[in-house]
Amino acid sequence: PLRSAKVLAEGDLDMRGTLGVAKDAAIGFSAIRLKFEVDADAPQDKLDTLLKLTERYCVVFQTMNQRPALSASLSRGV
């Protein structure tokens, strides 16, 4: 059984871009790392399968990995 689970997320970004202080600095993360910590009585092969299934079916992971089409619009309020 799975007793507990925790997800740690960390990433790399150049704050100069986010703060608008350097026009040549990228805005956004250049890398994101997810670390899953689980407390479970399971063999390593089962935990490896769990990670693969998590990557496959996690909506956030797949959205970021597949880079969906993104658009923005502006309209006047009534």
PyMOL commands that set and color helices and strands:
alter all, ss='L'
color gray80, all
select helices_A, chain A and resi 15-18+44-57+59-66
alter helices_A, ss='H'
color red, helices_A
select strands_A, chain A and resi 2-13+29-40
alter strands_A, ss='S'
color yellow, strands_A
deselect
rebuild
show_as cartoon
